[in-house]
Amino acid sequence: MSEPVINDQAAAAAFRRLVRHLQHRTDAQNVDLMGLAGFCRNCLADWLAEADGAMDKDTAREAIYGMPYAEWKAKHQTEATPVQLARMEESVAKNKASH
């Protein structure tokens, strides 16, 4: 798959909008995002830290979550059900084929 042609300014604006959207939609659980799309807020934070090079994982997570990760988990994360976990595992397995 070839890299899409998107200018950096548009890509940055779209990324910031995605981050704001995910900060607003705290009801969208990471396990559900993983189950549907094979990525979640933690993935975005990891990608951000990798792209930045100087940002550590905790700083990247705070940038994505809009607060420290532990605080977000305490306020918004619910217990994952066996169905959610199975769907996530199936979805994540599809990621390996694309990398």
RADA-V375396 format. One record per backbone hydrogen bond with DSSP energy under -0.5 kcal/mol. CO is the residue of the C=O (numbers start at 1). NH is the residue of the N-H. If there is no record, write none. Layout:
# RADA-V375396
<<CO/NH> <CO/NH>>
This chain:
# RADA-V375396
<<4/6> <7/11> <8/12> <9/13> <10/14> <11/15> <12/16> <13/17> <14/18> <15/19> <16/20> <17/21> <18/22> <19/23> <20/24> <21/25> <24/26> <25/28> <27/29> <29/33> <30/34> <31/35> <32/36> <33/37> <33/38> <33/39> <34/38> <40/44> <41/45> <42/46> <43/47> <44/48> <45/49> <46/50> <47/51> <48/52> <49/53> <56/60> <57/61> <58/62> <59/63> <60/64> <61/65> <62/66> <68/72> <69/73> <70/74> <71/75> <72/76> <72/77> <73/77> <81/85> <82/86> <83/87> <84/88> <85/89> <86/90> <87/91> <88/92> <89/93> <90/94> <91/94> <91/95> <92/95> <92/96> <93/97> <94/97> <94/98> <95/98> <95/99> <96/99>>
